[in-house]
């Protein structure tokens, strides 16, 4: 990191996956996830809790008041 030089990857490492299968020789199977599906954004982060997200998605209004929380 000090010199700022980038160590190039070997061609063998670029061509093989973790399970030692060559990427160039792989044919796409029916059960594989398609490239279009990989590009879709399926998660939208929010600052609410999991329970609050479910309540909002199902249209449930929570009218309860929370008890005060004290931190000592």
Backbone as CSV, one residue per row, in Angstrom:
resi,resn,N_x,N_y,N_z,CA_x,CA_y,CA_z,C_x,C_y,C_z
1,UNK,0.818,-1.187,0.000,0.000,0.000,0.000,0.866,1.256,0.000
2,UNK,2.053,1.155,0.550,2.887,2.344,0.624,3.312,2.831,-0.749
3,UNK,3.668,1.919,-1.637,4.160,2.324,-2.953,3.027,2.744,-3.876
4,UNK,1.811,2.259,-3.627,0.680,2.597,-4.482,0.594,1.724,-5.722
5,UNK,1.444,0.727,-5.813,1.403,-0.158,-6.976,0.314,-1.210,-6.813
6,UNK,-0.274,-1.586,-7.923,-1.312,-2.614,-7.928,-0.689,-3.904,-8.434
7,UNK,-0.844,-4.970,-7.675,-0.324,-6.269,-8.081,-1.360,-6.905,-8.997
8,UNK,-1.012,-7.191,-10.248,-1.986,-7.752,-11.180,-2.333,-9.204,-10.827
9,UNK,-3.590,-9.575,-11.118,-4.010,-10.963,-10.906,-3.509,-11.811,-12.070
10,UNK,-3.237,-13.060,-11.803,-2.802,-13.944,-12.873,-3.994,-14.303,-13.756
11,UNK,-3.729,-14.689,-14.975,-4.816,-15.046,-15.892,-5.560,-16.291,-15.411
12,UNK,-4.873,-17.176,-14.740,-5.521,-18.383,-14.220,-6.543,-18.003,-13.155
13,UNK,-6.194,-17.061,-12.291,-7.106,-16.635,-11.232,-8.310,-15.898,-11.808
14,UNK,-8.134,-15.147,-12.889,-9.241,-14.433,-13.502,-10.202,-15.380,-14.191
15,UNK,-9.698,-16.463,-14.751,-10.518,-17.370,-15.555,-11.250,-18.413,-14.723
16,UNK,-10.765,-18.732,-13.517,-11.386,-19.789,-12.722,-12.198,-19.212,-11.578
17,UNK,-13.306,-19.895,-11.266,-14.126,-19.500,-10.128,-13.605,-20.201,-8.880
18,UNK,-14.294,-19.992,-7.753,-13.836,-20.588,-6.493,-13.867,-22.109,-6.517
19,UNK,-14.806,-22.691,-7.276,-14.901,-24.148,-7.319,-14.117,-24.743,-8.486
20,UNK,-13.132,-23.988,-8.980,-12.189,-24.430,-10.019,-12.869,-24.753,-11.346
21,UNK,-13.914,-24.009,-11.692,-14.576,-24.150,-12.974,-14.192,-22.944,-13.816
22,UNK,-13.791,-23.174,-15.054,-13.406,-22.073,-15.935,-14.646,-21.292,-16.348
23,UNK,-14.606,-19.970,-16.207,-15.755,-19.134,-16.572,-16.032,-19.211,-18.067
24,UNK,-15.004,-19.311,-18.870,-15.195,-19.328,-20.321,-15.896,-20.604,-20.797
25,UNK,-15.732,-21.702,-20.082,-16.340,-22.958,-20.494,-17.693,-23.232,-19.866
26,UNK,-18.220,-22.297,-19.070,-19.487,-22.521,-18.374,-20.654,-22.113,-19.260
27,UNK,-21.637,-22.976,-19.372,-22.854,-22.647,-20.119,-23.972,-22.391,-19.118
28,UNK,-24.780,-21.398,-19.393,-25.856,-21.010,-18.478,-26.936,-22.096,-18.442
29,UNK,-27.332,-22.464,-17.238,-28.329,-23.506,-17.043,-29.698,-22.882,-16.788
30,UNK,-30.758,-23.694,-16.844,-32.124,-23.212,-16.622,-32.309,-22.692,-15.197
31,UNK,-31.627,-23.302,-14.235,-31.816,-22.930,-12.826,-30.949,-21.746,-12.405
32,UNK,-30.080,-21.275,-13.285,-29.238,-20.131,-12.960,-30.061,-18.848,-12.920
33,UNK,-29.648,-17.919,-12.091,-30.294,-16.607,-12.041,-29.883,-15.818,-13.277
34,UNK,-30.867,-15.298,-13.975,-30.607,-14.556,-15.204,-29.981,-13.194,-14.891
35,UNK,-29.251,-12.643,-15.846,-28.543,-11.372,-15.660,-29.516,-10.230,-15.392
36,UNK,-30.697,-10.254,-16.019,-31.693,-9.200,-15.793,-32.180,-9.199,-14.355
37,UNK,-32.330,-10.370,-13.771,-32.790,-10.480,-12.391,-31.732,-9.966,-11.414
38,UNK,-30.463,-10.136,-11.761,-29.380,-9.682,-10.887,-29.316,-8.167,-10.786
39,UNK,-29.764,-7.475,-11.821,-29.683,-6.020,-11.854,-30.837,-5.344,-11.130
40,UNK,-31.889,-6.093,-10.798,-33.042,-5.506,-10.123,-32.707,-5.179,-8.673
41,UNK,-33.203,-4.031,-8.216,-33.035,-3.635,-6.816,-34.247,-4.176,-6.061
42,UNK,-34.007,-5.110,-5.147,-35.106,-5.739,-4.427,-35.163,-5.340,-2.962
43,UNK,-34.161,-4.631,-2.482,-34.128,-4.225,-1.086,-33.994,-2.722,-1.018
44,UNK,-34.907,-2.094,-0.286,-34.857,-0.651,-0.087,-34.704,-0.399,1.409
45,UNK,-33.520,0.011,1.854,-33.295,0.197,3.286,-34.094,1.362,3.854
46,UNK,-34.561,1.179,5.086,-35.270,2.236,5.801,-34.723,2.308,7.223
47,UNK,-35.111,3.350,7.928,-34.634,3.520,9.292,-35.630,2.982,10.318
48,UNK,-36.637,2.255,9.879,-37.606,1.691,10.813,-37.239,0.247,11.150
49,UNK,-37.899,-0.294,12.164,-37.636,-1.668,12.582,-38.342,-2.644,11.649
50,UNK,-38.012,-3.904,11.772,-38.642,-4.944,10.964,-40.145,-4.967,11.200
51,UNK,-40.536,-4.877,12.487,-41.956,-4.911,12.827,-42.689,-3.703,12.250
52,UNK,-42.054,-2.534,12.294,-42.671,-1.330,11.753,-42.826,-1.429,10.233
53,UNK,-41.874,-2.055,9.567,-41.974,-2.252,8.120,-43.162,-3.147,7.778
54,UNK,-43.337,-4.231,8.521,-44.456,-5.145,8.275,-45.779,-4.424,8.497
55,UNK,-45.886,-3.651,9.585,-47.106,-2.908,9.862,-47.419,-1.936,8.725
56,UNK,-46.412,-1.271,8.218,-46.614,-0.303,7.144,-47.020,-1.000,5.849
57,UNK,-46.398,-2.119,5.511,-46.718,-2.837,4.281,-48.135,-3.393,4.308
58,UNK,-48.598,-3.812,5.489,-49.931,-4.395,5.595,-51.010,-3.353,5.895
59,UNK,-50.605,-2.109,6.064,-51.566,-1.033,6.285,-52.180,-1.036,7.672
60,UNK,-51.471,-1.542,8.668,-51.979,-1.617,10.035,-51.550,-0.367,10.785
61,UNK,-52.498,0.294,11.429,-52.190,1.474,12.234,-51.992,1.043,13.677
62,UNK,-50.863,1.364,14.239,-50.554,1.004,15.619,-50.826,2.223,16.500
63,UNK,-51.893,2.171,17.270,-52.316,3.298,18.093,-51.778,3.231,19.523
64,UNK,-51.045,2.167,19.849,-50.532,2.022,21.205,-49.457,3.048,21.492
65,UNK,-49.368,3.467,22.729,-48.312,4.386,23.145,-47.238,3.583,23.862
66,UNK,-46.011,3.871,23.527,-44.904,3.155,24.157,-44.637,3.688,25.549
67,UNK,-44.243,2.800,26.420,-43.852,3.192,27.774,-42.499,3.891,27.695
68,UNK,-42.249,4.845,28.549,-40.952,5.524,28.507,-39.809,4.570,28.861
69,UNK,-38.698,4.758,28.197,-37.519,3.942,28.431,-36.473,4.792,29.137
70,UNK,-35.939,4.276,30.215,-34.935,5.001,30.985,-33.607,4.270,30.882
71,UNK,-32.562,4.994,30.587,-31.230,4.434,30.511,-30.405,4.943,31.683
72,UNK,-29.882,4.012,32.449,-29.086,4.393,33.613,-27.639,4.115,33.397
